[in-house]
Amino acid sequence: MAEAAIELVGINKSFGAVRANRNIDLNIPKGTIHGIIGENGAGKSTLMSILYGFYQADSGSISVDGKPTTIHTPNDAIAAGIGMVHQHFMLVENFTVLENIILGAEGEALLGSSIAKARSELERLERDYGLEVDPDAIIEELPVGLQQRVEILKALYRGADILILDEPTGVLTPAEADHLFRILAQLKEEGKTVVLITHKLREIMAITDNVSVMRQGEMVATRKTAETTVEELAELMVGRRVLLRVEKGEAKPGDFKLSVKGLTVKDSRGVTMVKDVSFDVRAGEIVGIAGVAGNGQSELLETIAGIRTAEAGKVTLLGEEIDVSGATDPGDLRDRGLAHVPEDRHHVGLVLQFEENENSVLGYHDEPQYLKGPFLDREKIVAEAGENMKKYDIRPANPMLKTANFSGGNQQKIVLAREMEQDPEVLIVGQPTRGVDVGAIEFIHKRLIDMRDQGKAVLLISVELDEVRSLSDRILVMFDGRIVGERGPDATEGELGLLMAGVESKEAAE
C-alpha cells in the first residue's frame, strides 16, 4: 500500500445528542484523489472540518505523512500542509483576488513588499496549474467558478500538499466542473493529494482513485473506484437501492399558467442580461431552461419572482398581468399562487440565524393558519415543521435548531419543503438539487413530477443538464440573454450543448 498522506483512527464527534462521527477510520494514500461520499448529514463535512481544525474530535488520532499530528486550529492544519476549499467560499467579497490570497499570510513588515512577492508567486501558481484569474479583480464581481479558483490558489499559496474540496462543483457549470477536474488531475501529477467531498457519483467515477462511503456518521465502505459502480455506491450511501433515473408518464398540458412576453432585464451594473425573452408554461408541464450560468437565467427567475425589475416586457400569472416595473411585491405573488425556490439559498432563501421552524414558514408567516390572533402560532409552526422534516428527510430532525447548523443539502430541502408544501399553482425553481445527495435527489425529482401530474406549472432552471433533460417536458436554451432554441426531452446532450455555447449545428437547426 502507498504511504498514507492522511490516516484517521477512531475519530468520534458529537454535538449534544447528535453523533456526527462514529469511530471513523480512514487511510488516504499520498498522490491520489480520494472521494468521500454520503447523504446530506452523513458526517462528511464534520470529518473534514476536524481534519482542518474547525472542530476537535472527542476522541481518535490524526497522522499526516506518517507523523502523529495535533490539529486544534486551521493554522495547525495549514502548517501540516493541509488546505481546504469550502462549499460556501471563505472570501472577503469587497477585497481583490490578491488581497484575499495574502489575507492572514502577509508575512512582511511592509505590506507593499508582501503584495509584490505575492503577485509574483500568484503568477507562478496560475501558470503552473492553469488557474488564471485577474489578481486585481474584486471578488464579488467574479463568477463562482473563478471565486473557487481563488480559494484553490489561496490554499496552494500557503503551501498545501493535501487539498480538501467540499462539494466543489455544487455551484459550477458543467464546463467549469470539467476545468476543475483538469486542475485536480494536474495537482495529482505534481504529487499533491486531493480529498473530494461530493454527492455526485458520476464525478466520483470520473476523477477519483479511491472512494469512501459514509452513512449516518459511520464509514461503511472504501472501494477502488475502478472496481465499483454508480449503483453500488448509491446503495452504500442510502442503505437501499436507489432509482437513478426519473420515472414519469406523458405530460398532459392544460391552460397557460405563466406567460412571459418580450422581457428585457438589466443587472445591478446596468448590463442587459435578459433580451426580449418570451415563453409560456402550461398547467401539467415542466419547462426547463438550460444554459451556462451567467446567460440571464438568474435575472429571468428573479424578475418573475418579483425580486428584480424589468426594463420592458410583461409577465402574466394565472391570467393576470404582473407589474414588472417594481411595484409588485414578492409576497403578493405568493398570495396569487406563485412559489419560488431561489438559486441562492443562503442570501435569498433562508435567514441562517433563524431556527428551522422559523425558516419553514418564512414568507408565509402571515397566513391565517400560522396565526393565533395577532401572534404567530408557534406550536402549530413547530409541529408542521417537524412533519415536513420527516417527509423531506431533513437531518437532524430538530425544528428548533438554528438553520446555519444544517448541512447545505439539508438547508436546500428546508427551502423546497416550505415552497412545495404551500401547494402553489406555479412553481419556479432554481437549481433544485444543488448540494443534495443522491437519495434526496430521487425524492425531489419525484415531488416535482407529482406537482406536474397534479396540474401545476413548473419552471425549472438548472446547470445540471441531465436534470433538465430528465425532468423537462420542453427545454428552452438560453445564450447571451436570449432563448436560442426549444427542444424536447429526447434532445441529446451534444445538441443542447451546442445551443448553450451559441453554436447552431445542422442537426440542432432541423
N, C-alpha and C positions, 0 to 999 in steps of 0.2 A: 504494500500500500504506500502511496506517495506520502511524503511528510505533510503533517496537518498544519494549515495556516491558522485554523481555529479549532479548538476542542473544548466543548462544554460538557460537563459531567454533573448529573444530579441537580439541575437548576430547578428551583421552586420559587414561585412568586404568587402572593395573594394580595388582593385589595379588599380588605374586610372579609366578607364571607365568600367572595368570588376568587376561585383559584385559577389564575390566568395561565400559569405554567406548572406542570406536574412532573417532576423527576425527568427533566429533559436531558438526553444525551445526544450530542451532535458532533460529528467529525467532518470538517471541510478541508479536502486536500488542497495544497498550495497550487497556484496557477490554473485553477479551474473556475468554471461558472457553475455555481450551486444554487438551484432553485429551492425555495421554501414555499409550499402552498398549503391552503387550508381555507375553511369557510370564514366569513366575517366573524370576528370574536373568537377564533380558534387559539389565539395567543401568539401569532407570528410577530406582530409589531412589538408586543411586550418583550418577547425574547430578544429581538434585535435592539430594543431600547436598553435592555440590560447590558448587552454587549457594547453599546455605545455610551453607557454611563448615565443615561437619563434616569434609569431605575437601578436599584441594587437588589440582587437576588436575596431571598430569605435564606437560602442555603444552596450549596453547589460550588463548583470551581470553574475557572476560565483559564485556558492556556492559549497563548498567541505565539506562533512559530516554535512550539515545543516548550515554551517557558511559562510557568505559572504566573499569571498576571492579575493584579488587583485593579479593577476599574470602578472608581467612585464617581467620576465626572467625565463629561465629553473630552475635557483636556487630557485626562488619563488615556482615553481611547485614541485620541489624535497622537499622543506621544508613543503609543504602541503601534502606530501605523494604520489605524482604522479610520475610515471616513464614511459618512452616511449622507445619502440624498433622501430626504423625507418626502412622503406622499404629498404633503402640503408644504411648499417651499419655505425655507427659513431665510428669507431675503428682506432687506430694507428697501421698500418699493421706491422711495424717492432718492435713493443713492444710485450712483453709476455702477456698472458692472465691476470696474476696477476697485471702487471703494468697498463693494460687498466682498470681493475676494480677499482683500487685505484686512478687513474688519476683524479685530481680535488677534491679528498676527502681524502687526505693523513692524515690530522688531527693530526700529531705528529711533534714535532720539529726535531726529529731524524728519517730519512726515514727508517732506518733498523728496528726500533721498530714498525713503521707503517706497514711495509711489513709483519713482523712476525704476528701481530694481524690480518691483512687482510687475510693471508694464513689460519689461524685458522678459521676465520669467513667464508671464502670461502669453506672450507672443510665441515662446518656445513650446509651451503646452498645447496651444491651439494648433500649431504647425505639426507637432508630433502625433496628436490624437484626432485631428480633423474636427476640432471643437470651435470653429470660427465664430466669433461674436464680437461686436464693436465694444471695446473696453470703455468707451465714453458714453454709451447708451444708458438712459435711465431705465431701471428695471421695470417700472410699471408700464413703460411704452413697448416692452418686448413681448412677443407671443410666448405662450407657456413652453413651447419646445426649446426656445432659446434660453428661457429662465432656467430650465432644467440643465442645460449645458453649463450655465454659470455655477450651479450647485456642484456639478461634477468637477469643474475647474477649481472650485474652492477647495474641494477635498484633495485633489491632486497637488494643488499649490502648497498644502500643508503636509505633503509627503506621504499620502496614503498609499499603502501597498495592498490593503484589503478595503474594498469598496462595497458598502451595503446600499442597495436601492430598494426603497419601499414603494411598491405599486408604481413603477416608473412610467408606465405607458397609460395610466389612468386618464391623463389629460392630453395625450398626444394623438395626432392624426396617424393613420397607417404609414404614411411616408416618413413622418418624424420618428415613429417607432422603429421602422426599418433602419433609419440612420443611427438611432441609438444602439441597435444591435450590432451594427458595424463598428461602432466605437467600443462596445463591450468586447467584441472579438479581438479588436486591436489591443485593448488593455490586457486581455488574457495572453496574447502573443508576447507582450512585454514582461510577462511574469507576474502580473497583478492577479489577485484573487477577487472574484466578484460574487456577492451573495444577492440573489434576486428574489424579492418577496413579491409574489403576484398571484392573481386568481385566474389568469388567462392561460389555459392549458396549451393552446397552440404555441404560445410564446415559450413555454417551458420546453416543449418538444423541439422547437426551432433553435434554441440558443444555449441550453444548459448541458453540462456533462453528467450531473447527478441531480436528483431531486428528492427532498424530504417532505413528508406529508404530516401535517398537524391536524388533530381533531380534538375539540373540547379540552384544549390545554396540554394534550399529550402528543408526543412524537410517535406516530403509529407505523411509519414505514420509511425506508430510504431505498431508492432504486437508482440504478444506472439508467439514464434517460433512454439510451438506445435499446434497453431491454424491457421497456414498459410501453403502455398505450394510453391514449387520452381516456379511454373508457375505464381502465383500471385505476388511473389516478383520480378520476371523478368519483368513482365508487369508494376509494380510500378516504377521500376528503369528506364525503357526506355520510358514509356509512350505509349507503343503499345505492341501487342502480339509478342513474340519472339520465333523463332524456336530453340528449344533446342537440336535438333539432326541434323546431317549433311545429306542433301539430295544429292544423287549422283547416276548416272547411272553406268552401267558396264564400266570398263576401256577397252580401245582399244589400247593395247601396240603396238608400232611400232619398229623402228630401235633403236639400242643401242645408247644412247647419252652420258652416263658416265659409264666407266668401271674401277673398282679398282681390282688389282691383287697382292696378296702377300704383302700387305702394312704392314710395321713394323715401328713404330714411338716411339721415346723416348721423355719424357717431359724434362723440364729445369733442373731437378735433375738427369737426366740420367737414370730414371726408364722407362722400356719398357711398354708403355700404350696401343699400338695397335700391335697386334701379328698376322702377316700373314693373314690379312683380305682381302677377295675377294668378290665382288658382282657387279652386273650391274644394271643400271637404264635405262629403255627404254622411248622413246617418248610416251606421253599419259598415264603415270602411276605415282603414288605417292608411293615411297618406304619409309616406316617408320622404324626408328631404335629405339627400346625400350631398356631400361636398367636403372639400378640405376646409378645416377650421379657418375662419378669417375671411370667408367669402360672403358674409352677410347673413348667415343663418341665425346667429345670436341676436343681431339687431332686429331681424324679422320677428323672431319669437317674442322679444321684449316689447315690440310695438303692438303686436296682437294682444299681449297681456296687459297693456296699459301702462307699462313702465317707461317706455320711450315714446317720444313724439315723432310724427311723420311730417315730411315736407309736402307730400302730395299723396293722393290716392284715398281709398276708403276700405273699411273693413265692416262686414255685415255679420252679426251674430244672431242666429235664430230669427232671421228676417228683419232685424232691427239694426240700423246703422250705428256704428260706434264713432264717436268724435275722436279722431286720431291726432288732433292738434294739441292734445294735452289736457283737455277739460274732463276726460273720463277717468274716474278713479279705479284702480285695480279691484278694490273692494266692491264697487258697483258691478264690475264684470263677473265677479264670483257670484253675486246675488242673481245675476242673469243667466247663470248656468255654465260659466267657463271656469275650469280649473287649470292651474299652471304648475308644472314641475320644472323649476328653473335649472339651467345648466350648472350654475354655481351654487351648490347647496350651502356653502359657508357664508357667503356675502348676501345672498338673496333668499335662500330657502329656510334658513334657521337662525335663531339667536342662540349661540353656543352656550352662553351662560345661563340660559333658562333651563328649567327641568324638562325632561322628556314630555311629561304630560302637558306642559305649557306650550311647547312647540307642536304638540299633536293637534291643537285647535287654533294655532296662530293664523290670523286672517279670518277665522270663522268664529272667534270667541264671542262676538256679539249676536250670534244666532240664538233664538229663543231656547233651544234645547240645552244650551250651556249656561243659562242664566237662572238664578233664583232671586226673583225681584230685580233690584238694580245691581246685584252682585253676581260674580261668577259662581257657578255650582261646582266647587272643587271636587266634591265627592263623585259627581257624575263624570267630570272630565277625567279624573284619575282612573275610575272604573273602566271607562271607554278606552282610554289609552292602554290599559293593561290588556283588554280584549284584543286590540289591534296589534299589540306586541306579540301575542300568541299567534294571531292569524298570519302575520308577516314574518314571524320567527326573528324578531328583533332581540338581540342579546347584548348585555344581560336584560332579562325581562323585568326591569325595575323602572316604573314610570316616574319615580321620584329622583332618579339620578340625573345629574347635570348632563346636558346633551354633548358637551365637549368631551365627556368621558367615554363616549361610544366610538367604536371604530368607524372609519369613513364609510364603509359599506352599510353599516347599521344606521348611520345618520341618513344615508340615501333612502333606506327603507322607511325611516320616520316620515320623510317628506312624501314619499309615494303613498304611504298609508293614509296620511292626512288628506291628500288631494283625491285619491281614488275612492275613499270611503264616503266622500260627500255626494257621490252619485251624480256627477256633472253630466250635462248634455254634450259638452265639448271638452275634451282634454287635450291640452298642448303640453308636450313633454320633451324636454331637452336632456339628452344623454341619460336615459332611464337606468342603465346598469353600470354607470361609471363607478369603478371601485367595488363592485359587488361580486360575490363568489358564484361559482357555477350552480349550486343548488338554488340560490336566491334568484339568479338569472332565469332559471327554468320557471320559478314561481311568478316573477314579474311579467315575463312574456305571456304566461297563461292568463294572468289577470288582464293584460292589455287585449288579448284575443277575446276574453269573456266580455269586456266592455264593448268591443266592436260587435259581438254577437247579440248584445242587449240593445243594439241600435244607437250606440253612442258614436260620435265622430271623434277620431283621434288623429292629431297631427304630431308626427314623430320626427325629431331631429337627433341624429346620432352620427358620431365619427366612426362607429363600428359598421363597416359596410355589410358584413354578414348579418348583423342585426336588422339593418334597414331592408335587406333583401328578403330575410326570412319572415319578417313581421308585416311588411307593407303590401297592400293591395295595388297601390300605384306608387311609383317612385319618381319624384321630381329631383333634378340635379341642379345645384346652384354653382355658378362660377362667376367670379368678379361681380357679385351682387345681382346677377340675373338668373332666371330659370332658363337653362340652356337645353333642356330636354326632359321628356317624360317617358318612362318605360314601365313595363310590367314586372312582376316579381320574378319572372323567369329570365330577366336580363343577366348577362354574365358579368362577373367581376371586372373583366377586361373592358367590356363595353362601357360600364359605368365609370371605370377608372379613366378612360379617355375623355368622357364628358366632364368629369371632375377636374381634369387637367386643362380643359378648354380646347381639347383636340377632338374634332368630329371625324371619325373614321367612316369609310364607305358602309361598313356593317352598321354603325350607330346611326347613320343617316337614313337607312332604309326603313 
